[in-house]
Amino acid sequence: MKLQEILAISGQSGLYKFVAQSKNGIIVESLVDGRRFNTSAHARVSSLGEIAIYTEGEDLPLARVFETMFAKTEGKETIPAKSSPEALKKLFAEMLPDYDRDRVHVSDIKKVVAWYNILVAAGMTEFKSAEDEAEAQKESETSEK
């Protein structure tokens, strides 16, 4: 499953897999409990493949953040998202030392940690963005020539 297919829906906790387009919106399936439902076309839906984290340099795609977390935790879940703000900031500083402390808030860190834990619990451990896949496709085409 690609990170592009994983969705965060404003007002809904957890993460969802895109299932199909419906007449009035999209049908999604929860990664936590497998429950399917139709979400309104007016709901704010974000693909995890399009989200990036502010750093002191260039913005870092969420896929790269998850890859770093996966490597540092040796493929296991990390601390709970409901941990203290200090613990969350410390964890994020270890994972991503150059994150922009002025623009990345504790609420953002909580979401990233919660999403990472959900993905690992769901068995999704390959975090590739659309850019990574396009680059891999381009390399394979070049090597075939």
ChimeraX commands (.cxc) that place a marker at each C-alpha (Angstrom):
marker #1 position 0.00,0.00,0.00 radius 0.5
marker #1 position 1.33,3.42,-0.95 radius 0.5
marker #1 position 1.50,6.37,1.42 radius 0.5
marker #1 position -0.52,8.32,-1.18 radius 0.5
marker #1 position -3.48,5.99,-0.50 radius 0.5
marker #1 position -3.46,6.65,3.24 radius 0.5
marker #1 position -5.69,9.53,4.26 radius 0.5
marker #1 position -6.15,11.76,7.30 radius 0.5
marker #1 position -9.63,13.23,7.60 radius 0.5
marker #1 position -10.20,16.44,9.51 radius 0.5
marker #1 position -12.44,15.82,12.51 radius 0.5
marker #1 position -11.80,12.06,12.49 radius 0.5
marker #1 position -9.12,10.37,14.56 radius 0.5
marker #1 position -6.94,7.73,12.98 radius 0.5
marker #1 position -5.95,7.00,9.40 radius 0.5
marker #1 position -7.95,5.67,6.50 radius 0.5
marker #1 position -7.30,3.77,3.31 radius 0.5
marker #1 position -8.93,5.05,0.13 radius 0.5
marker #1 position -11.37,2.40,-1.15 radius 0.5
marker #1 position -13.45,4.01,-3.89 radius 0.5
marker #1 position -15.02,7.18,-5.23 radius 0.5
marker #1 position -18.71,7.53,-4.36 radius 0.5
marker #1 position -21.45,9.76,-5.65 radius 0.5
marker #1 position -21.19,12.18,-2.69 radius 0.5
marker #1 position -17.55,11.83,-1.66 radius 0.5
marker #1 position -15.17,8.92,-1.09 radius 0.5
marker #1 position -15.41,5.58,0.66 radius 0.5
marker #1 position -12.63,4.97,3.17 radius 0.5
marker #1 position -11.63,2.12,5.46 radius 0.5
marker #1 position -10.18,2.66,8.92 radius 0.5
marker #1 position -6.68,1.23,9.42 radius 0.5
marker #1 position -7.50,0.74,13.10 radius 0.5
marker #1 position -10.72,-1.29,13.00 radius 0.5
marker #1 position -11.41,-1.91,9.30 radius 0.5
marker #1 position -14.75,-0.06,9.42 radius 0.5
marker #1 position -15.79,1.44,6.09 radius 0.5
marker #1 position -17.80,4.59,5.61 radius 0.5
marker #1 position -18.54,7.33,3.14 radius 0.5
marker #1 position -16.95,10.68,3.86 radius 0.5
marker #1 position -18.50,13.84,2.51 radius 0.5
marker #1 position -17.07,15.65,-0.47 radius 0.5
marker #1 position -16.87,18.70,1.82 radius 0.5
marker #1 position -14.59,17.00,4.39 radius 0.5
marker #1 position -10.97,18.09,4.47 radius 0.5
marker #1 position -9.05,14.99,3.40 radius 0.5
marker #1 position -5.24,14.94,3.22 radius 0.5
marker #1 position -3.07,12.24,1.72 radius 0.5
marker #1 position -0.06,11.39,3.89 radius 0.5
marker #1 position 2.04,11.43,0.72 radius 0.5
marker #1 position 1.41,15.17,0.37 radius 0.5
marker #1 position 2.30,16.19,3.93 radius 0.5
marker #1 position 5.73,17.55,4.86 radius 0.5
marker #1 position 7.38,18.68,8.09 radius 0.5
marker #1 position 9.06,22.07,8.41 radius 0.5
marker #1 position 12.80,21.90,8.99 radius 0.5
marker #1 position 15.52,24.54,9.17 radius 0.5
marker #1 position 16.33,23.74,5.53 radius 0.5
marker #1 position 13.86,22.29,3.04 radius 0.5
marker #1 position 10.55,20.80,4.12 radius 0.5
marker #1 position 10.89,17.06,4.72 radius 0.5
marker #1 position 8.23,14.73,3.26 radius 0.5
marker #1 position 6.36,12.73,5.87 radius 0.5
marker #1 position 7.59,9.51,4.22 radius 0.5
marker #1 position 11.18,10.47,5.13 radius 0.5
marker #1 position 10.16,11.26,8.71 radius 0.5
marker #1 position 8.48,7.85,9.01 radius 0.5
marker #1 position 11.56,6.14,7.52 radius 0.5
marker #1 position 13.74,7.82,10.14 radius 0.5
marker #1 position 11.37,6.85,12.93 radius 0.5
marker #1 position 11.25,3.27,11.64 radius 0.5
marker #1 position 15.04,3.03,11.61 radius 0.5
marker #1 position 15.45,4.59,15.08 radius 0.5
marker #1 position 12.76,2.39,16.67 radius 0.5
marker #1 position 13.96,-0.74,14.82 radius 0.5
marker #1 position 10.53,-1.23,13.28 radius 0.5
marker #1 position 8.56,-0.97,16.50 radius 0.5
marker #1 position 5.95,1.52,17.65 radius 0.5
marker #1 position 7.26,4.57,19.48 radius 0.5
marker #1 position 5.95,6.35,22.58 radius 0.5
marker #1 position 2.18,6.94,22.78 radius 0.5
marker #1 position 0.89,10.14,21.18 radius 0.5
marker #1 position -0.69,11.08,24.50 radius 0.5
marker #1 position 2.71,11.36,26.20 radius 0.5
marker #1 position 3.75,14.63,27.81 radius 0.5
marker #1 position 4.65,17.52,25.49 radius 0.5
marker #1 position 8.23,17.41,26.77 radius 0.5
marker #1 position 8.57,13.70,25.94 radius 0.5
marker #1 position 7.12,14.26,22.46 radius 0.5
marker #1 position 9.46,17.18,21.74 radius 0.5
marker #1 position 12.44,15.16,22.98 radius 0.5
marker #1 position 11.50,12.21,20.76 radius 0.5
marker #1 position 11.01,14.44,17.73 radius 0.5
marker #1 position 14.34,16.18,18.35 radius 0.5
marker #1 position 16.06,12.77,18.41 radius 0.5
marker #1 position 14.33,11.64,15.23 radius 0.5
marker #1 position 14.57,14.92,13.35 radius 0.5
marker #1 position 17.19,17.21,14.96 radius 0.5
marker #1 position 16.70,20.05,12.46 radius 0.5
marker #1 position 12.91,20.33,12.65 radius 0.5
marker #1 position 11.67,23.93,12.88 radius 0.5
marker #1 position 10.76,24.34,16.55 radius 0.5
marker #1 position 8.84,27.57,15.85 radius 0.5
marker #1 position 6.52,26.18,13.17 radius 0.5
marker #1 position 6.12,22.53,14.26 radius 0.5
marker #1 position 3.79,22.50,17.25 radius 0.5
marker #1 position 3.21,19.78,19.84 radius 0.5
marker #1 position -0.14,19.00,18.18 radius 0.5
marker #1 position 1.70,18.33,14.91 radius 0.5
marker #1 position 4.17,16.04,16.67 radius 0.5
marker #1 position 1.28,14.17,18.33 radius 0.5
marker #1 position -0.30,13.55,14.91 radius 0.5
marker #1 position 2.95,12.30,13.37 radius 0.5
marker #1 position 3.61,9.96,16.32 radius 0.5
marker #1 position 0.01,8.68,16.33 radius 0.5
marker #1 position 0.05,8.14,12.56 radius 0.5
marker #1 position 3.39,6.33,12.71 radius 0.5
marker #1 position 2.13,4.02,15.47 radius 0.5
marker #1 position -1.09,3.28,13.52 radius 0.5
marker #1 position 0.86,2.46,10.35 radius 0.5
marker #1 position 3.30,0.16,12.16 radius 0.5
marker #1 position 0.44,-1.59,14.01 radius 0.5
marker #1 position -1.33,-2.08,10.66 radius 0.5
marker #1 position 1.81,-3.70,9.22 radius 0.5
marker #1 position 2.63,-0.88,6.83 radius 0.5
marker #1 position 6.35,-0.43,7.13 radius 0.5
marker #1 position 7.38,0.68,3.65 radius 0.5
marker #1 position 7.08,4.45,3.54 radius 0.5
marker #1 position 7.48,5.58,-0.05 radius 0.5
marker #1 position 6.27,8.86,-1.38 radius 0.5
marker #1 position 5.09,9.43,-4.95 radius 0.5
marker #1 position 8.46,11.12,-5.63 radius 0.5
marker #1 position 10.34,8.01,-4.46 radius 0.5
marker #1 position 8.27,5.77,-6.72 radius 0.5
marker #1 position 8.69,8.08,-9.72 radius 0.5
marker #1 position 12.44,8.12,-9.14 radius 0.5
marker #1 position 12.57,4.32,-8.85 radius 0.5
marker #1 position 10.54,4.00,-12.06 radius 0.5
marker #1 position 12.89,6.38,-13.86 radius 0.5
marker #1 position 15.94,4.42,-12.65 radius 0.5
marker #1 position 14.48,1.11,-13.80 radius 0.5
marker #1 position 13.71,2.57,-17.23 radius 0.5
marker #1 position 17.25,3.93,-17.50 radius 0.5
marker #1 position 18.81,0.61,-16.51 radius 0.5
marker #1 position 16.69,-1.26,-19.09 radius 0.5
marker #1 position 18.14,0.84,-21.95 radius 0.5
marker link #1:1,2 radius 0.2
marker link #1:2,3 radius 0.2
marker link #1:3,4 radius 0.2
marker link #1:4,5 radius 0.2
marker link #1:5,6 radius 0.2
marker link #1:6,7 radius 0.2
marker link #1:7,8 radius 0.2
marker link #1:8,9 radius 0.2
marker link #1:9,10 radius 0.2
marker link #1:10,11 radius 0.2
marker link #1:11,12 radius 0.2
marker link #1:12,13 radius 0.2
marker link #1:13,14 radius 0.2
marker link #1:14,15 radius 0.2
marker link #1:15,16 radius 0.2
marker link #1:16,17 radius 0.2
marker link #1:17,18 radius 0.2
marker link #1:18,19 radius 0.2
marker link #1:19,20 radius 0.2
marker link #1:20,21 radius 0.2
marker link #1:21,22 radius 0.2
marker link #1:22,23 radius 0.2
marker link #1:23,24 radius 0.2
marker link #1:24,25 radius 0.2
marker link #1:25,26 radius 0.2
marker link #1:26,27 radius 0.2
marker link #1:27,28 radius 0.2
marker link #1:28,29 radius 0.2
marker link #1:29,30 radius 0.2
marker link #1:30,31 radius 0.2
marker link #1:31,32 radius 0.2
marker link #1:32,33 radius 0.2
marker link #1:33,34 radius 0.2
marker link #1:34,35 radius 0.2
marker link #1:35,36 radius 0.2
marker link #1:36,37 radius 0.2
marker link #1:37,38 radius 0.2
marker link #1:38,39 radius 0.2
marker link #1:39,40 radius 0.2
marker link #1:40,41 radius 0.2
marker link #1:41,42 radius 0.2
marker link #1:42,43 radius 0.2
marker link #1:43,44 radius 0.2
marker link #1:44,45 radius 0.2
marker link #1:45,46 radius 0.2
marker link #1:46,47 radius 0.2
marker link #1:47,48 radius 0.2
marker link #1:48,49 radius 0.2
marker link #1:49,50 radius 0.2
marker link #1:50,51 radius 0.2
marker link #1:51,52 radius 0.2
marker link #1:52,53 radius 0.2
marker link #1:53,54 radius 0.2
marker link #1:54,55 radius 0.2
marker link #1:55,56 radius 0.2
marker link #1:56,57 radius 0.2
marker link #1:57,58 radius 0.2
marker link #1:58,59 radius 0.2
marker link #1:59,60 radius 0.2
marker link #1:60,61 radius 0.2
marker link #1:61,62 radius 0.2
marker link #1:62,63 radius 0.2
marker link #1:63,64 radius 0.2
marker link #1:64,65 radius 0.2
marker link #1:65,66 radius 0.2
marker link #1:66,67 radius 0.2
marker link #1:67,68 radius 0.2
marker link #1:68,69 radius 0.2
marker link #1:69,70 radius 0.2
marker link #1:70,71 radius 0.2
marker link #1:71,72 radius 0.2
marker link #1:72,73 radius 0.2
marker link #1:73,74 radius 0.2
marker link #1:74,75 radius 0.2
marker link #1:75,76 radius 0.2
marker link #1:76,77 radius 0.2
marker link #1:77,78 radius 0.2
marker link #1:78,79 radius 0.2
marker link #1:79,80 radius 0.2
marker link #1:80,81 radius 0.2
marker link #1:81,82 radius 0.2
marker link #1:82,83 radius 0.2
marker link #1:83,84 radius 0.2
marker link #1:84,85 radius 0.2
marker link #1:85,86 radius 0.2
marker link #1:86,87 radius 0.2
marker link #1:87,88 radius 0.2
marker link #1:88,89 radius 0.2
marker link #1:89,90 radius 0.2
marker link #1:90,91 radius 0.2
marker link #1:91,92 radius 0.2
marker link #1:92,93 radius 0.2
marker link #1:93,94 radius 0.2
marker link #1:94,95 radius 0.2
marker link #1:95,96 radius 0.2
marker link #1:96,97 radius 0.2
marker link #1:97,98 radius 0.2
marker link #1:98,99 radius 0.2
marker link #1:99,100 radius 0.2
marker link #1:100,101 radius 0.2
marker link #1:101,102 radius 0.2
marker link #1:102,103 radius 0.2
marker link #1:103,104 radius 0.2
marker link #1:104,105 radius 0.2
marker link #1:105,106 radius 0.2
marker link #1:106,107 radius 0.2
marker link #1:107,108 radius 0.2
marker link #1:108,109 radius 0.2
marker link #1:109,110 radius 0.2
marker link #1:110,111 radius 0.2
marker link #1:111,112 radius 0.2
marker link #1:112,113 radius 0.2
marker link #1:113,114 radius 0.2
marker link #1:114,115 radius 0.2
marker link #1:115,116 radius 0.2
marker link #1:116,117 radius 0.2
marker link #1:117,118 radius 0.2
marker link #1:118,119 radius 0.2
marker link #1:119,120 radius 0.2
marker link #1:120,121 radius 0.2
marker link #1:121,122 radius 0.2
marker link #1:122,123 radius 0.2
marker link #1:123,124 radius 0.2
marker link #1:124,125 radius 0.2
marker link #1:125,126 radius 0.2
marker link #1:126,127 radius 0.2
marker link #1:127,128 radius 0.2
marker link #1:128,129 radius 0.2
marker link #1:129,130 radius 0.2
marker link #1:130,131 radius 0.2
marker link #1:131,132 radius 0.2
marker link #1:132,133 radius 0.2
marker link #1:133,134 radius 0.2
marker link #1:134,135 radius 0.2
marker link #1:135,136 radius 0.2
marker link #1:136,137 radius 0.2
marker link #1:137,138 radius 0.2
marker link #1:138,139 radius 0.2
marker link #1:139,140 radius 0.2
marker link #1:140,141 radius 0.2
marker link #1:141,142 radius 0.2
marker link #1:142,143 radius 0.2
marker link #1:143,144 radius 0.2
marker link #1:144,145 radius 0.2
view
